[in-house]
Amino acid sequence: MTLTTPLRDRVSSTGATPVLSVRDLRVSFPSEAGPVEAVRGVSFDLLPGRTLGIVGESGSGKSATAMGVMGLLPPTADLGGQVLLGGQDLTGLDDRALSRVRGNSIGMVFQDPLSALTPIFSVGRLLSDALRVHQDLSKKAAWEQAVELLDLVGIPEPRSRASAFPHQFSGGMRQRVVIALAIANRPSVLVADEPTTALDVTMQAQILDVLRLAQRETGAGLVLITHDLGVVAGHADDVAVMYAGRFVEKTDVHALFRRPTMPYTARLLAAVPTVDGGVRRPLVPIGGEPPALSGLPDGCPFASRCAVALDACRSEEPELRHVTGHGDVACLRAAEMAEGTLDPAGDAAPVAPIAAPVDPATPGVVPVDRQVDTGRSEGGEVVLRVEDLVKTFPVTKGAFIKRRVGTLHAVNRVSFELRTGDTLGLVGESGSGKTTTLMEILRLRRPEGGRIEIAGREIGATGTDANASVDTTATGSRRRVRTLRHDVQIVMQDPMGALDPRLPVHQLLAEPLQAVGTCVPNSPCPPLW
């Protein structure tokens, strides 16, 4: 994400009645350390046709707010406040009553579409069932509307694809189906919780366009929960910045990007990469860690990470106050930042606006005459060399007797080098071969075609390097693979899929150390550095 995304045009809200009003929403969860105050007094109004973006770091309470609004919290959660939808308070309803509201007056787009879809039913069956639950429709009429919904959200050949199952769709197509489910009964409110997190940028743009189309077709107000400020810039009308379970800044999108008036918001924007300035600069992270939401200290929760905090910030937590010409901000120094006389980094000097839209004709493109030196070192040692890498998969046909009808070229003669201290980025759309390339490297076996060399050792070669004695035994082969496995590691896209849910974190971390002999089982591991 970059801040070169053009800001969304203003949408008038004059005289509109809110379709959703949240008042003093509070959500807490029990824990051994005491109640975890995940949401602390959140209030907002959502107007028809407008989009409210809720942003913040992981653990700030964004998803807990969405679950509280939808009534999808676990039984152990404690929910307080009011969620007014069409004048009805949802917080006082039981699950049966909420089921009559969810999917009808309010719809939700979940972060993981595969877990949101029942795998044993076709997508047409899922959509038609969602329609028949809330409307008096025959099976045939509901199926026809399901096909129309799939066509609306951009599923090709919707009539034939309606009979397909969720696992037969790509990630982006599954998310389109989830959006179709959310808008099936033309709700007045849509809640989208990180709807584009696992998608590439091209598919992300398509899904956001589908969300905008769905909002236009239904006239619904949209609550868009995301950590991506580029998505907020291009698709939100109003923005609420969340920290430690509460809103710390709430204003319209133009005011927020023109001049943030909360130090936390300014630091969030400073941590976002930009590509339109022609100057290569490092990202500016926010120092420290968010506070634990069980037993919060006195004062502003951001004070320990804030470079401009006053002594008063550490004694009393500031409430949201209106700043003239901007919005509501929970900061004692908001007026100074609004006037541009205070830098959130601590310098008492005028501050230029953090971000501004650029020419939408070429967003995110750096002209050739403005490209800068990447700082890549040509003299470093080559630690990874890939030459003419090839990987194919057979294309088969037949339900019981499979026969090969073609070949899919997933990776076709890919070559690159990675040197010590360098970072190589592999980018491309979904299905372009990025992950397959990495998996071929991580297999640590001779590739189907081409050559892979790691730290001077060729994968699949008989010896470990050019000067090594040949060891053709199975034990020698396992020893070489184990040595290479120690040198090559991977960070998976989905952490939940990469972590064993049966083991505590300390055992997960100790297991690979014990495998390579760094740690001895049932004894403390020595310091790694």
N, C-alpha and C positions, 0 to 999 in steps of 0.2 A: 504494500500500500504506500502511496505517496500523496503528498498534499498538492499534487498538480491536478487533482480531480476538480472539474468545474463545480462550483457551488450550485445547488438546486435553486430554481427560480422561486420567488416568494409566492406563497399561497395565502390568500386573504382568509382571515378568521373572524372578521367583523360580524357581530350579531349572531354567531353560531352557538348552538347549545351543545355542550359536551356529550359525547356518546358514552364516555367512561370517565368517572370521577373517583379517584383514589384519595382517601383521607387518612393520614396518620397510620399507614400500614406498618405493622410490626410483625416480624417473623423470628422466632427463636427455636433452637434445637437443644435438647439436653446433651450434656457431655460430662465426662469425669471431672473436668476442670470447672464445671458450672455451666449455666445457660449460655449458648452461643447466639449473640444478638446479630443475626444475619441481615435483617432489615430493621432500621430504626427510624420510624416516623416519616416514611416516604409519602408525599402528596403530589398529585398532578391531575390535570384535566386533559383529556384527549378529545380533540375536535374532529368532526367528520371530514374526511378527505385529507387530513393532515397526518404527517408522520413524526412521531416523537422518537428520537434516537437516545438510547440509554447506553452510556459508555463508561468504562472504568477497567481497572486491572482485574485479573482473576481473583476471585474471593471477595470482591467488593459488594456483592449482593444483587447483581443484575438478574441472574437466573432465578434466585430465590424470590425476587419481586415478581417475575413472570409466573412462577409456580403459585405464588400466593394469590395473584389476580385470577388465575385459572382454577384455583381450588384443587391443585394437583400435589399438594404437600403431603408427606408421609403422616401417618396418624400420630407419631410422636411429636410433631411440630406444634408450636403454639402460635396461633394466628390472631392478631388484633387489628383494630381499625375498621375502615369501611371500604368496600369496593362496590360502587354504585353503577349498575348497568341498566339503563332505562328506568332509573328511579328505584330499582330493586337492589338491596344489599346482598351480595353473594356470600359474604363471610358468615352469614347465619344459616346457610342452606346445608342440608345433608347431601350425601353423594348422589342419591337418587334425583333430588331436585336439581343439583348441579349438572347431571347428565342431560337434563332437558334443555339446559342453557348452552353447554359446551357443544360446539359443532353446529349450533343454530344461530344464537345471537352473538357468540364470540367463537372465533376459530384460532387455531395455533399451528404454526410451522415450527417443527422441532429441529434441533441441530443435526441429529443423526437420522436421516430418512429411513434407513433400513430397519432400525429398531422401532420406528413409528408405524411401520406397515406390517400387518399380519402375514407371515410368509406362506401360509397354507391356502390363502385366497388369492384369486386373480385381482388385478388392480380394478377391473371393471366391477367385480363383486364388492370390493371394498367401497368404491364410490357409490354404487347403487344402494348398498346397505346404509351408508351414511345419509343418503337422501330419503330412504323409506322410513328411517327412524324418526325423522322430524316432519315428513310430509306424507300425505295420503296418496301414494303412487302405486301403480301396478309394477310388477317385475320388469315388464317390457318397457314401460315409460321411464322407469328409473335407469334401466340400462342405456336407453337412448340419451338421457341427460348425462350419464356418465361418459359416454362417447363424446358428447358435445364439450364437456369439461376438459377431457384430455386434449381435444382439438384446441380449446381456448388457451391452454397453458403450453401449447407448442409440441405435443407428442406427435411425431409423424405416423401416418397410417393409424389413426386412433381407433378405428373400428376393429382392426385385426389385433392391435396391441392391447386392447382392453381385455383380451383373454390371456395375456401373458402374466407371469407371476413377478413379484418384486425383484427376485434375484436375477431375472432376465433383463433388467434395466440397468443402465449405467448410473453412477451416483447422481449426476445432474438430472437425469430423467426421473429418478426416484424422488428427488426433491421437487420436481414439477408435479408429480403425483400427489405429494404431501400438500402442496399449495392448492391443488384442485380439491383435495379433501377439505382443506380449511375454508374454501370459499363456496363449497357445494350448496349451502343453504343461504347464501348471500348475507353473511353476518354483518353487524354494524361495527364490530371491533375485530382486528386481526393482531395477534401477538406472534412475532417472529424472533425466536431465540437462537442467535448465531446461525442463521440459515445458510451461510456460505463458507463456513470455516474450513471444511475439508475439500473445497472445490478450487480448481485452478482459476486464474484471473479471467480467462475467457468465459468459462462456464459461470463464474460468479456474476459477471456482467449480464449474462443471459437470464440467470435466476432473478436478479434484482429487477430486470426489465419485466419479467413475468409477475413479480410481486407488485410492481407499479401498475401493470395492466389489471391485475386482480383487484387492486384497490380502486382503480378507476371504474371497473365494471360494477363493483358492489357499493362504492361510495363510502367504504369503511375507513375508520381511523386506524392507523397502524402504529403499534409499539415495536420498534426495531432495536433489539438488544444485540450489541456487537462490541468488539474491541478494536475494530478497524475504522479509524477516523476518516479514511478515504471514502468508505461506504456512507458514513454520516454526512460528509461534505456533499456528496452527490445525490443523496436520497432522503435526507431528513429536512423537515421544516423547523423543528425545535429540538434542542439538545439538553439532556440532563446528564451531568457528570456525577458519577457515584464513587464514593470512597468510604470505606469502613461502615457500610450498611446504610448510608444516607446520601441524599443529594447535597453536593457542595457548590454546584453552579447550575443554573437553569436559565436558558435564554434561547433566542432564535439562532439558527445556524450561522447567519451572516455576522451577527455580533460576536459569537464565540470565536470564529476563525479570524475576524478582524482584530480583536483585542481581548484575549481571555483576561478575566479579572480575579481569578483564583490561582494561586501559585501552582497547585497541583495540575490544573488544566494546562497552564503554560508549559509545565515540564512534560506532560503527556505529548503536547504538540512538538516540543523540542526533541523528543525521542523518536520522531517519525522521519524516515528518510525522504529527501527531496531530490529530484533529478533535473530540475529546470533552472538551477542557479548557475551552472557552469563551474562550480567550485566544489571540489571534493573535500568533505568534512566528516569527521567521525560523529556517530550518533551520541546524544547526551542522555545517558540513563538517569533514572531517578534513584538516588542513593538510598540505602536502607531497605527495609521490608515493611509491608503493610502490617498494622498491629493485629494481634489476635483479638477476635471478636468476643472472647469470653473474658470479662474483667477488664474492660477498656480503661486506660489511665484517665485522669482528669485532663481537661483542656482539649484543644484541637487534636484529633487523631493524627493529623499530618504534621504536627509541630516538630517532631523529631527528625523529619526528612526535609523540612522547609528551611531554605537559606535566609528567609526574611522574617522568621517568627519573632514575635515579641515575648517578653516575660508574661504578659497577660494572656497570650495564646496557650500557655501551659497550665493556666489555672482554671479557665472556664471555656467550654466548647461554644463557639459562636453559632448563632442561629442564622438561618437564611434571611438576608435582608435585601431589600430592593435597592439597586444601584441605578441612578437616573441615566436613562439612555442605553441601558444594557440589559439587566435582568435581575435575578435573585442570586446572591452569592453568600456563602458562609465563610467569610474571612474578614478579620479586623482591618486589613490593609487593602481591601477591594477598591476603595475610592482612589488610592494612590496609583494602583495598577490601571484603573479605568482612565485616569488622567495621563498615563504614560510616563509618570515620573519615577516608577519603581520597577526594577528588573527582578523577575523571580529568582534569578541567580544570585541576587544580593547587591547588585550595583545600583546606586541611586542615580540613575541617568535615564533620559528619555529612551523609550523602547519602541522600535519599529514594529508594525504589525507582524504577527507570527506567520501568517499564511494568506495567500490571495489566489484567486482562480487565474488560470492561464488560458491561452487560446484553445478552445475545445477542439479545434480542428486537428491538433497534433498533441494531445495530452501525453505527458510522460516521455516525450522524445527529445533527446539532446542533439541539436544540430552538430554536424561534423566539425564545423569550425569552433564549437564550444566544448568539444570533448576534451577531457583532461587525462593526464597520466594516471594509470591505475596503481602505480607503485609496485608492480609485480617485479620480483627479483629474478633475473635471468640466470644468476650464478648459483642458485641453490641446487642441492642434490635432488635428482628425480626419485621420488618415493613411490610413484605409481605411473606406469606407462601402459597404455592400451593402444593396440595397433590392429586396425581392420577387424574389429570385433563383430561377429555375426551370431544372431540367435533367431531361429525360426520355430514356429509351432505348426503342427498339422491341422488342417481344416477338415473335419469329418462330417459325415452325414449319416443319418439312420438312427432309429431309437434303440434297437437291440443289436443289430449287426452293423458296427461302425465301419465305414469305408472312407478312405482319404480322397477328398475331392479338390484339394488345393493346399497351398502353403502360405502362412502368414509370416512376413518378414518383420519381426518386432524390432530388431536391431540390425542395421545393414551397413557394415564397414565403418564403424565408429572408431576414431583415433583421437587420443589426447594425452597430455602429460600433466602431472601434478608434482610441483617442487616443494621442498621443505619451506614451511612458513607461508605458503600461498593458499588461497581459497579459490576453488574452481566451482562455478555455478552451472548446473545443468538445468536449463529452463525449456519449457515447451508445454503445449496443451496436453490434456489427459489422453493417453494412448499413443504418445509420441515416442515412447521407449525409454524414458528416464529411469523408472524403477527397474525395468528389465535389465538395463545396463548395470545398475548397481548390484542387482541380484546375481548377475553373471560374475561380477568381481568377488562378491562375498561367498559364492559357492566354493571357491578355492579348488576348483578342478579345471582341467584343460577345457577351454571353451569349444563350442561347436565349430567356430571358425575364427581366425585371428590369433592374437597373442596378448597375454596379460602378465605384467611384471610388477611385483610388489617388493620394494626395498631391495632391488637388485636380484630377486629370485623369480624365475619364471614359473607361473602357475602351471602345474601338470608336467613340468620337466622332470627328467629322471633324477637329477641331482638337485641340491639346494641352490647352487650357483655355479658359475663357470669353473671355479677352482676347487669345488667340493668333490670328495670321493663319491662314487656312485653307490647308492644303497637302494636296491630294487625290492627289498622285502616289504611285507605289509606293515611291519612295525616301523620301518624307516619312513614309509609313506605317511603313517599316522603322526609320526614325530614331526615331519615337515609341516603337515597341515596344522598341528597344534602350535608350532612356532609362528606360522603365518596368522593364525587366529588371534594370537596375542597382539599382533601388530595392526590388525584391521578391526575396527569397531563400527557400530551403526547406532544412530538415534532414530527410532521408529517414528512414523507419523502418528500412530495411535498409541498413546502410553498405556491405556487400559488393555489393549491387545498384546502389549509387550511385557506386562508385569503379571506374575503368577498370583492370582487373588488368594491363594491358600497360604501364602507366606508373608510374614511381616517385612517391613522395608529393610531392616538390618540384615535379615537373611538373604533377601534379594541382592543386596550389595555385596555381601560376603561370599555368596556362591561362586561368582566368577573369579574372585581372588583366591578362593580355596582351590579352584580348578587348575589355576596356573601355578599354585604353590606359594603365593604371596602370604596367604593366611593358613593357619592350622585349625581344623575344625575344633569347636568347643574351647577356643582360646581367643583372647583379644587380638585383633589385627594390628600390626605396627603402622605408624603414620605413613601415609602415601607420599607426602611432600612436606 
